[in-house]
Structures are given as structure tokens and as C-alpha cells.
Amino acid sequence: MAKVLVVTSGKGGVGKTTSTAALGAALAQTGQNVVLVDFDVGLRNLDLVMGAERRVVFDLINVVQGDARLAQALIRDKRCETLSILPASQTRDKDALTSEGVAKVMAELREKFDWIICDSPAGIERGAQLAMYHADMAVIVTNPEVSSVRDADRIIGLLDSKTEKAERGEKMDKHLLLTRYDPARAARKEMLNVEDVLEILSIPLVGIIPESEDVLNASNVGAPVTLANPESIPARAYFEAARRLAGEKLEVSVPVEKKGFFDWLFGKKRVA
């Protein structure tokens, strides 16, 4: 049975679209059919992150409004044949998305794919609520910053009250993905540490993505880091997060601060 996963956040700029692409590519590399659906109408970026911006002819709005068939709008990834993208419109308004139209598209996608990963716009507006409405499970992306975590807490409330599962009285499976984590800054108390974030949000941790130029470099060449640099540290973290979403029981490793020789030497002296 197809699983619908929404990747969402309260605050923009936390790495939500990057994480959508990386998790989708990781799942697709296991042989499962995966489609990434961009709900960020008017501000789409998923096509850029996936390197598909020049291949967009029809989009989600065209399919919702019946101007194109789903097969005409889907773009298959050239590097991974089980990975596809359904782009958002760059020129239309979010009001062009109707609840009935989105429901019809999601039903058709469920028949074709194993995983439907919805890249939600940030915040709590209509586009975000439509992206999460049909979800079976959710990944809430946040940075270890107070404002980001506070907004993520608001999103958790919406997932528990504004989705199809909530209307049926069912519980949504929610997972926390902590991005841009810097253990050195956390040790200096310049950002929240992992325990602080988990205490505030109280949902299971699916992965910790360390701050890394590998993620930015991958996006700049139009590829998820799990395709562009699969041996990198952030890619390995995304692969493990994807395995947890698929049901594997894997312990989450918390990144630790790397210390050089002088740190070790002076640290040892302080102890002595």
C-alpha cells in the first residue's frame, strides 16, 4: 500500500525541500517507486534541487484543474528510474489548488507509487494544509534554533487537528528531522542541543543532518545529496533516516564535536 509522507516545517529556510529530495532519492535507490510532489505553488524550488527545471511542461495545478493528465506532468529522474517529480506551478496562486482536485491527484498517485512525498510550503497557510491533509505520516524539519522549534511545535498541532487522519480520529505518525546541526555550537550553547529540541517537541527523532557544505554543493548542481555524494556524512544520515521511515529500527547517532590535537592537549591539562 502506498504511503503518503508530508515533509513540513513552520519556519522557512530550514532545509525542507532539500530534505524532501534527499529522502525521496534514498528511498528510490532501494527500488521503491517514489514521487515527490511540490505544493509550494508560486515559489517552487523542488525542480531546481532535482535538476529538472528545464523539463517542466505541465504542473500540479494543470493536473488539478484538468488541463493535463497526471502522466503528462510527471517528470522521471534521469539518474534513478524509480524516482519522479510532480512540480508546482511557478506562475499561479495557491488558491488555484482545490481540495477536490488535490484529493483526485493523490488517489491517482497512490495507485502508481509506493511513496508519495509531499514538499509542503513553510507555515500554516492553505498550501501547507492541503499538503498535509492526505498524509499518513509526517516529517517535521527544524533547525536547532528557538524560533524554528517554536514554529515546528505549531505544525505538530495542525497535524493533530487538520488532517484526514485527525478527522477520522486516527493518530498521525510524526517524526522529527533536525537539520544544520553543529555540535561545536551546541556545546557553546549558541544553539539548542538535541535533548533540548526533543524535550520541547516530544516526537520521535528520525535523523540528525549535520551542517555541511556537501548539502549545498549538491543542491547547486541540481541533485539530492543522496545521489550527488552518497558517501558524505549528511547523505549517510539521510539514508539512515529513510530506513527508519521504512520501518527499520536504527539508533540515531548524535554528531559530536571533532577536537584537534591542541584541544586534546589543553583539555587534558585542564583535567589534570
C-alpha positions in Angstrom: 0.0 0.0 0.0 1.3 3.4 -0.9 2.4 5.7 1.9 1.9 9.4 1.8 4.6 11.4 3.7 4.5 15.1 4.1 7.7 17.0 4.8 6.8 20.2 6.5 8.1 22.9 8.8 6.8 26.0 10.5 9.8 28.2 9.5 11.2 28.6 6.0 14.8 28.1 5.2 15.3 25.0 7.4 16.1 22.6 4.6 12.7 21.2 4.0 12.9 20.9 0.2 16.5 19.7 0.3 15.4 17.0 2.8 12.4 16.0 0.6 14.7 15.4 -2.3 17.3 13.6 -0.3 14.9 11.3 1.5 13.0 10.6 -1.8 16.2 9.7 -3.6 17.3 7.5 -0.7 14.0 5.5 -0.7 14.0 5.3 -4.6 17.5 3.8 -4.5 16.1 0.8 -2.6 14.0 0.0 -5.7 10.7 1.5 -4.5 8.7 3.8 -6.7 8.8 7.3 -5.3 7.2 10.6 -6.4 8.0 14.0 -5.0 5.1 16.4 -5.1 5.8 20.1 -4.8 3.0 22.0 -3.1 4.8 25.3 -2.9 2.8 27.0 -5.6 4.4 30.2 -6.8 7.6 29.6 -5.0 8.7 26.2 -6.3 12.2 25.0 -5.7 12.0 21.2 -5.8 12.5 21.2 -9.6 15.8 23.1 -9.1 17.0 20.9 -6.3 16.3 17.9 -8.5 17.8 19.4 -11.7 14.5 19.2 -13.5 13.7 22.9 -14.0 14.1 22.8 -17.8 11.9 19.7 -18.1 8.7 21.2 -16.6 5.9 21.4 -19.1 2.8 20.8 -17.0 2.5 21.1 -13.2 0.3 20.1 -10.3 -2.2 23.0 -10.9 -2.6 21.8 -14.6 -3.5 18.3 -13.3 -5.8 19.6 -10.5 -7.7 21.7 -13.0 -7.9 19.0 -15.6 -5.7 20.9 -18.2 -3.2 17.9 -18.3 -3.2 14.3 -17.4 -1.0 13.2 -14.5 1.3 11.2 -16.8 2.0 14.4 -18.8 3.1 16.3 -15.7 5.2 13.7 -14.0 9.0 14.0 -14.7 11.1 10.9 -14.3 14.6 11.4 -12.8 17.3 10.5 -15.3 19.7 9.2 -12.6 17.2 7.0 -10.8 14.4 5.4 -12.8 12.1 4.8 -9.8 12.1 8.5 -8.8 9.7 11.0 -10.2 8.7 14.6 -9.5 5.4 16.4 -9.9 6.3 20.1 -9.9 4.3 23.0 -8.6 3.3 26.0 -10.8 5.6 29.0 -10.7 3.1 31.5 -12.0 -0.2 30.5 -10.4 -1.6 31.3 -6.9 -2.2 28.8 -4.1 -5.9 29.5 -4.4 -5.8 27.5 -7.7 -5.4 24.4 -5.6 -8.8 22.9 -4.7 -9.4 20.3 -2.1 -11.3 18.1 -4.5 -8.6 18.4 -7.2 -5.8 17.5 -4.8 -7.8 14.5 -3.4 -8.2 13.2 -7.0 -4.5 13.6 -7.8 -3.5 11.9 -4.5 -5.8 9.0 -5.2 -4.3 8.5 -8.7 -0.7 8.7 -7.3 -1.5 6.1 -4.7 -2.2 3.6 -7.5 1.1 4.3 -9.2 3.7 4.7 -6.4 5.0 3.2 -3.2 5.9 6.5 -1.6 4.3 9.9 -2.2 6.4 12.6 -0.6 4.7 16.0 -0.4 7.0 19.0 -0.1 4.9 21.4 1.9 5.3 25.2 1.8 6.5 26.6 5.2 3.9 27.9 7.6 0.3 27.2 8.3 -1.5 28.7 5.2 -3.8 26.9 2.7 -1.0 25.3 0.7 0.6 23.8 3.8 -2.7 22.4 5.0 -3.5 20.9 1.6 0.0 19.3 1.5 -0.5 17.6 4.9 -4.2 16.7 4.6 -3.9 13.3 2.9 -0.6 12.3 4.7 -0.2 9.0 6.5 3.0 10.2 8.2 4.9 13.4 8.6 8.5 14.6 8.9 8.8 17.9 10.7 12.0 19.6 9.7 13.6 22.1 12.1 16.9 23.7 12.8 18.2 23.8 16.4 17.1 27.4 16.9 14.4 28.6 19.3 12.2 30.3 16.6 12.4 27.3 14.3 11.5 24.8 17.1 8.6 27.0 18.3 7.1 27.1 14.8 7.6 23.4 14.4 5.5 22.9 17.6 2.7 24.8 15.9 2.9 22.5 12.9 2.6 19.5 15.1 -0.7 20.9 16.4 -2.0 21.3 12.9 -1.0 17.7 12.0 -3.1 16.5 15.0 -6.2 18.5 14.1 -6.3 19.5 10.4 -5.6 16.2 8.5 -7.8 13.5 7.1 -6.5 11.1 9.8 -7.3 13.6 12.5 -10.9 13.8 11.2 -11.2 10.1 11.4 -9.9 10.1 15.0 -6.6 8.4 14.0 -3.1 9.4 15.1 -0.6 10.8 12.6 2.9 9.2 12.8 5.2 12.2 13.2 9.0 12.3 13.0 11.5 15.0 13.8 14.4 15.7 11.4 16.9 18.0 12.9 18.9 19.8 10.2 22.1 22.0 10.1 23.2 20.7 13.5 26.6 21.9 14.6 27.8 20.1 17.7 30.5 22.7 18.4 27.9 25.5 18.5 25.6 23.4 20.6 28.4 22.7 23.1 29.0 26.5 23.3 25.2 26.9 23.8 24.9 29.0 20.6 22.1 26.7 19.5 19.8 24.2 21.2 21.2 20.7 21.7 19.4 17.6 20.7 18.0 16.9 24.1 16.5 20.5 24.3 14.7 20.1 21.0 13.3 16.6 21.8 12.1 17.9 25.2 10.2 20.7 23.6 8.6 18.8 20.7 8.2 15.4 22.2 8.1 13.4 18.9 10.5 10.6 17.8 13.8 11.6 16.1 14.2 10.2 12.6 17.6 11.8 11.9 20.1 14.5 12.6 21.7 16.1 9.5 24.9 17.9 10.4 25.8 21.3 9.0 27.8 20.5 5.8 28.8 22.1 2.5 28.1 18.8 0.8 24.3 19.5 1.0 24.7 23.0 -0.5 27.1 21.8 -3.2 24.7 19.0 -4.2 21.8 21.5 -4.5 23.9 23.8 -6.6 24.4 21.0 -9.2 20.7 20.1 -9.2 21.0 16.8 -7.3 19.9 15.5 -3.9 23.0 14.8 -1.7 22.0 11.2 -1.6 22.6 11.0 -5.3 25.4 13.5 -5.8 27.6 12.4 -2.9 26.2 9.3 -1.3 29.2 8.6 0.8 29.2 12.1 2.5 28.2 12.4 6.2 24.9 14.2 5.5 24.0 11.7 2.8 24.6 8.8 5.2 22.4 10.5 7.7 19.6 10.8 5.2 19.9 7.2 4.1 19.6 6.1 7.7 16.6 8.4 8.2 14.9 6.9 5.1 15.4 3.4 6.5 13.8 4.4 9.8 10.8 5.8 7.9 10.5 2.5 6.1 10.3 0.8 9.5 13.8 -0.3 10.4 14.9 0.1 14.0 18.2 2.0 13.9 19.6 4.1 16.7 20.1 7.7 15.9 23.7 8.9 16.3 24.2 12.4 17.7 27.1 14.2 15.9 29.9 15.1 18.3 32.4 17.9 18.2 35.7 17.0 16.5 38.7 18.1 18.5 42.2 18.7 17.3 45.5 17.8 19.0 45.7 21.1 20.9 42.1 20.8 22.1 43.0 17.3 23.4 46.3 18.6 24.9 44.9 21.6 26.7 41.7 19.7 27.6 43.9 17.1 29.3 45.8 19.7 31.1 42.7 21.3 32.4 41.5 17.9 33.7 45.0 17.4 35.4 
